[in-house]
Amino acid sequence: MMKDRAPAAALVQRAAALIFDVDGTLAETEELHRQSFNQTFVRCGLDWHWDRAVYRDLLRVTGGKERIRHHDAVQGSLPSLSDEEIARLHGIKTAHYAELVEAGCCPLRPGVAALLAAARARGQRLAIATTTSRGNIDALLSQALGNGWAADFDAIVAGDEVRDKKPAPDVYLEILARLRLDASDCVAIEDSANGLIAASRARIPVLITRSMYFHDDDFTGAHLVLDDLSELERPG
């Protein structure tokens, strides 16, 4: 792991493409996701409530539907929720999340907008590799970057578009295929150990920006660990 920002900043500036995770990386969305799940449980008559400690553990399970299924299994509910019921819960949760985002509850994290602008000015390509859904991505970035946000990204791969979600490398391998770039030509920007593992398995160099729920993850193997991306603008 680099302790000096300068080499990592140079790595970012030289990259042909920057590949961004979404939740926790572009914005501190996880707390809004947690609130949206809890609103959904109340609306649907489930006596579940995910406090921050519970949700922190559930975040080790990647994917919203997968978290619902995992929690249902841990609770030992009989009968267990069907795939259709889980999909319905997740759809309601996604709508709640979009409402919170559209209300302006989740701005981009410090340094994100500046890095996106600098990358575009340098002619670098931008991509998104995430476990979250297309609907969640659009809700966040339409609010933060405007309705035409997708035109700035050369490739976007969401969790439901690949076989296995992070920490599997599938989303990153698909991004590389769509960009037609070698892993060494890219930099992945992540906030979690699962994200670091996924990108590293695809052999992509990783920069970590610590987030609320994954702040204390093991980031061994990352090229640089920052509190936020605005640190890239400061001298090493």
N, C-alpha and C positions, 0 to 999 in steps of 0.2 A: 504494500500500500504506500503510495507516495505521500510524504509528509509536506512536501513543498508544492504550493499551488501552481507555480510557474510551469513545470513540465506538463502537468495535467491540463492546464489552460491551453498550452501549445498543442497538446494532443487533440483537444476539442476544436481548436481553430483549424487544424490541418485535416480533420476528418472530412470525408466526402459526404457523410450523412450523419445526422444526430437522430437517435431513436429514443423516444420518450415513453416511459410508463405514464399512466394518468393519475390514478388515485394515490394521494400522498406525495406525488412527484410534481405534477403541474399545479395541484391545489390540495389543500387539506380537506379532502372530501369524506374521509372515513367517518368523521363524527356525524355528518349529514346522512350518510348511509345508515349508521346505527339508529339515528332518530327515525329515519324512514321505515326501517324494519319494525321498530317498536310501534309506530303509528299503524302500520299494517296489521300487526298482531292484535291490537285493540279493535280495529275496524272489523277484523274477521273472527273475533271472539276467542282468540287463543290466549291462554293465561301465561304467555311467555313475555319476559322482559329481559333484554340484553343490556346490562350495565357495562361500563367501560372495561372492567376486568374480564367479564365474560366475552365481550366482543373482541378484546385483544387476543384471547385464546382462539376464538373462531376465525380470526383473520389468517391463522395458519392454514385454514382450509380455503383454497382459492376458488372464488366464484360465489355469487350470491345464492343461487339455487343449491349449490353444493353445501353452503353453510346451513341453509334451512334443513336439508336432508340429514346432515350430520347432527344437528341439534335435535331433530326429531328422533333419530336413532338413540342418542344419548339419553333422552327423556324416557325412552322405552314406551312411547305412546302406542296404544293398540285401539283401532288399527293404525298402522303407520300411514303417513301422508302418501298419496299416489303422486306419480310424476305430473299429472294434470293439476292436482291441488297445489303442488310446489310451484309449478309454472304460473298459476293464477296468483298465488301469494307474491311471487317475484314481480309479476306485472304490476300489481297494485303498489308494491314498494317502489318500483321504478317511477311510477307516476308521482308518488309523494316526493321522491328525490328531485324530480324535474321541477316541481313546484317550488321547493326550497331554493334550488339553484337559480331559477328564474326570478325569485324575489331578491336576488343579489346577496345571498348568504354565503357565497363561497368564491371569493376572488382568487386570482392566480397567486401563487406563492412569490415571495421576493426574488427578483432576478430572472423569473421565467420569461416575462414579456421582453426584457432586454436581450436575453440570450436568443430568443426566437428572431427578433429583429436583426441582431448582429449576424446570425447564421444566414438569414435571407440576403443580407447585404454582401456577405462573403460568397454567395452563390452556392451555399451548401444545401443539400437535400434534407428534408425533414420527414420523419415517420413516427408512427405511434404503434407500440406493441403492448397490449394490455389484456388483463383478464376481465375487465368490465365490459358491459354491453355497448353496442353502437348507440343505443338511445341515451345512455348515461354520458357517453363521450360528447354527443351532439348537444345535450342539455348544458353541459359545463362550458364547452368551447364556443357555442353560439352566444352565450351570455358574456363570456370573457373576451372573445376575439371578434365577434360579429357573425352574422349568418353565413358569410362566405368563407369561414375559417378553413374548411376542408380543402380549398384550392391551394393553400400553402403547404399541404402535406402530400408527398409523392406516394406514400403507402400507409394504410391504416389496417391493422389486424386486431380484431377483438377476440376475446376468449372463446366465444361460441363458434368461431370460424376455423378452429383447429381441433385436433383430436384430444390433446392433453393440455391443460392449463399450467401456468408456472407452478412449481419450479421446473417443469419440463421445458425444453428449449423451443417448442413448436412455434410459438408466435414469432420468435426471433428468426428462426430458420425460414419461415414464410416471408417475413419482411425482407430478408436477404435475397430470396428468390425473386420477389417482386421488384426490388431495386436493382437486381443484377450486380450486386457488389460483393466483394470479399468481406469477411468479418473484420479483418484488420483495417479496413477502410472506414469503419464505422465506430461510433461511441454510443453506448447505451447509458441512459440516465434513469436511475432507479432510486427507490427509497427503502427497499426491504431486502432481507436475506433471500427470500424466494425469488425476487426479481434478479438479484445478483447471481444466484445459482443458474437461473434460466438463461441469462445473457452469457454467462461464462461457459455454459455447456455448448452454446453456439459459437464460442471462441471470440466473442465481441468484448473489447475493453469496456469497463464499467466505471462510471462516476456515480457516487451515492450522495443524495441530498437527504439528510435525516428528517424524518417526519414524526408526527405526534405518537402514533401507535407502534412504530418500528424503530424508535430512537436508539434502543439498546440492543438491536440485532447484532449478530456477528458479521462484520463486513470484511473479514479477511479475504484478500484476493481482489478487492476493489482498487482501482488506480488512485482514487482520491475520495475522501469522505468529507463532505461539507455540511454545515448547518443549513445553509440555503444557497441557491445558485448565484446570489449577488456577490458571494465571495470570489467568484471567478473574475470579477471586475477589479478586485483589489490586487496590489502588488504582492508577489509571493513572499 
